[in-house]
Amino acid sequence: KIMFPLPIEKLPRINQYRYRLFLYLSVILWLLPLIAIMLVSLRSLSDLNAGNYWGIPTELNFFENYFEVFVRSPMATYFLNSLIITIPTTIITLIISSMSGFTLAIHKFKFNMFIFAMFIAGNFIPFQILLVPVRSITIQFGMYDTWYALIIFHVAFQSGFCTFFLRNFIKELPFELIEAARADGATEWMIYRKIIIPLTIPALAALGVLEFTFIWNDYFWALILTQGDTVKPITVGLDVLRGQWTTAWNLVSAGSVVAALPPVIMFFILQRQFIHGLTFGAVKG
């Protein structure tokens, strides 16, 4: 059970009402931009041209705007590109980080802490300063304007934080389990696959949601390392739509809603594991 300084139920009733009211207002305030975009995405262009952004709409286009976005633009290609880039990147990052986190947490060897410190230090380097060398490397190796460039560099940049997170998570696991497995003749690969991975599923789920969201929403590297519509992910594609439909904000908003759906869906699918992974260590008993 998670221990709070003072359970909400023990607060005076008037304070409970104030707390809940503040919570609901905060959630509504936080969701206002998304609600506004969703409302605009359902309006007709004639309403928007007349300045009717928040009033009662003369007509609602529940499906027309979304259908038109996919028909009149390469939105389907952008969406598929984002999936092709994001899913392999997330999986590869979690596999590599779980292995490095397992090694740094369990195995004692020279320079262990130095290597761990290097993983941590990498998180403090502003990735904007790497713009020129990264772009030059992709051009020299013939990877510019390809999915592979984005996948490789996202894996490289995200592995530091994931290794740091998983190393600390694995460090909290009972070391007796590993000692018992070694005594029974289990190899390090078997320990990693049969013990570490099942026990770190909450952490992997939490990291999976975070990494999927971050990579899916990336605009900087997608803009720098891609050029053609056949490779551009949906974040850069939305900017293209904004330039193509300068006044058709209902279509741009519909495209924005489509772009925001996958991370939200993934969070709700892995919501229990996500919360468990983030609250590991805050549970007593």
N, C-alpha and C positions, 0 to 999 in steps of 0.2 A: 504494500500500500504506500502510495506516495504521501509523504508527510509535508503538510503545509504549516506555516507559522500559526495560523488560526483557521480552522475549517469554516467554510462559508456558512454552513448550517448553524454555527454557534454565534454568528454575528447578530446584532439586534435586527428585528424584522425590517425596520425602515432602511437600515444599511444594506440588507439583502436586496431590497427593491432598487436602491440607488446603484448598487453594483451591477445588477442585471440590466438596468436601464442604460448605464454607461457602456456595458459590454455590447448590447444590441446596437446602440448608436455608433460605437466604434466600428462594428462589423459593417453596418450600412455605409458609413463614411468611407471605409476602405474599399467597398465594392462599387461605390458610385461611378468611377470611371468605366468599369466593365459594364455596369448596367446602362450607362449612357451610350456606349458603343453598340451594345445589343439593341437598344431602342432605335438608334439611327439606322442600324443594318436592316430593320424591318420596315422602314419608311420608304415611300416612293420618292423619286427624284423631283416630282412637281412640288411635294411638300417642302423639301429642302430648299428648292429654288425660291419658294414663297417665304422662306424664313421660319417655317413651322418646325422647329427642332424639338420643342418640349410640349407643345399643345396636343390636342386630340388629333390623331392622324386622319386624313380623309380616306386613306386606304392602307391596309397592311399587306406587305409583300413577304409572307412567311417563307416561301421557297424561291420566289422569282429572283431575288437579289443573289442568293447563294448559288442558284443554278446558273445565273448569268456570269458570275465571277469565274466559274469553272469553264463556261463555254467561250467567253470572250477574252480569256487570258490564259497563260500557261500555269495557272494556279495548281492544277493537278500535278504537273511536272515539278513545280517548286515543292509541293507537299511530299511527293515521292522522294525527291532529292534529300529533304530533311530527314526522312525516315532512313534512307540509305546511309546517311552520314551519322545520325545520332545513335541508332541502335547498335551497330558494330562498335562504335567508339565507346559507348557505355559498357558494353560487355567486355571488351578487351581491357579497358581501364580497370574494371573491377577484378578481373582475373590477375592481371599483373600486380595490382596493388595488394591483393590478398596474399599473393606469394611473397612479395617483399615485406609486407607487414608481418606475416608469419615468421619469416627469417629474422627480422630485426627484433621481434618480441620474444622468440623462443631460443634462438641460437646465440650463444655467447662466443664472440670472436673479436679479434683486434679490429679497431676502427669501427665497431658497431655504432657507438654514439656519434662518431664523426659522420658516418653515412646518414644516420637518422637526422642529424643537424642539417646536412645538405638538403635533405628532402624538405625540412621545415623552411630553410632559407630560400628555397626556390619559390615558395609561396609569396614571398615579400618582394619579388622582382616585378615591377610594372611591365606587363606583357607588351605595352605600346612601344617600349624602347627596342623591342625585338622585331619591329615591323620590317625594317630594311633587310637585315640578315635572313629572316625567315622567307621573305619574298624572293630574295636572291637565290637561296638554296632551292626553292621549289622550281624556279626557272632553270637553274643549272642542271637539275636532275630530271627535267622534263615532266614535272608533276604539277605545273601551274595550270589552273583551271580544270582540276580533276577532283573527284571525291577523295582520292587517296591522300592528297595533301592535307585536307581538313581533318581527316581521320587520324593521320599520323601525328599532326601537331596538337590536336586536342588531347590525344592520349598522352603525349609528352607533357603537356602543361597541367593536366588534371591528375596525373599519377602522384605528384608530390603531396597534395592535400589528402587524397584517398589513402595513401600509404600511412601518413601521419594519423589519420582517423582510425584505420584498421589496426595499426600497430598498438595503439593505446587500448582499443577494444579487446584485442587478443591478449594483451598483457594482464587484463583483469580476469581472464578465464582461469579455472583451477589447474595449476601446473601438475597436480597429481594425476589427472587424466592422461597427460602426455607421458609421464613417467611410467604409468601402468601399461600403456600401449607399447612403449619401448621394451619394457620387461617381457611382454608377450611376444616380442620379435617383430613388431610392426615397423615398417620402413618410414622414413620421413614423408615420403609421398603418400603413404596410406594414412599417416597421422593428419596430414593436411587435408586429404580428400574425405576421410571418414569421420574426423573429429572436429577439425577447425572449421571447415565449410558449413556443416550443419549448425554449429554453435554460433556462427557469425552471420547467419541469414538475416536477423533483424538489422544489423549494421550494414550489410550489403544492400538490403532493401532501402534503408534510409539514404545511403550513398547513391543508389541507383536512381531514386527520385530526384535528388539534388543534381546529379550529373546530367541526367536526361533533360531536366529543365534548363540547366545552364547551357548545354550544348545546343539544344533546340532553339533557344532564344539568342544564340550568339549572332551578332551582326558584324562585329569588327573584322574577325578573320574571314568570315564569308565574303565581305566586301573586298578585302585585300587579295584573297587567293582565288577568287572566281570571277569569271567574266561573261560566259555564255549562259543562255537560259537553260541549256541542257544540264547544267551543273549547279546553278544557283539554288540555295535553300530558300525556305519560305520567308525568312526575315528580310533578305535582300529583295526577294520577289515582291513583297509588300511595298517596298520603296519604289519599285518599278511601276506598280499599280497606281501609287499616289501620283507619279509623274504622268501616267497615261490618262488617268481619270481625275483631272484637277478639281472638278466640281462635283463629281459623282461620289460624294462621301458615303452614301448608303452602300455602294459596292466595295469601297475601301474598308468600311467598317465590317462588312460581311466577311471579307478576306481576313481581317484581324481576328474575328471570332473563330474562324476556322483554324487560324494559326495558334490560337490560345488553347484549343480543346485538348490536344494530345497530352501535354503536361498535367492538365487538370484531371483527365481520365486516369492517367497513370498514378497520380497521387491517391485518388479514391480507391483504386484497385489495391495499392500497397499501403493504405493508410494505417492499418493496425501495426504492421511490421515497421513502418516509418516512425511511428510514435514510440514503439518499444525500443528501436535502435537509438533514438535520440535521448530517451530517458534511462538508458542502461546505467546503473550505478546510483540512480536516485531512488531505488527501491530497497526497502528494509524488510527483513523477515522472509 
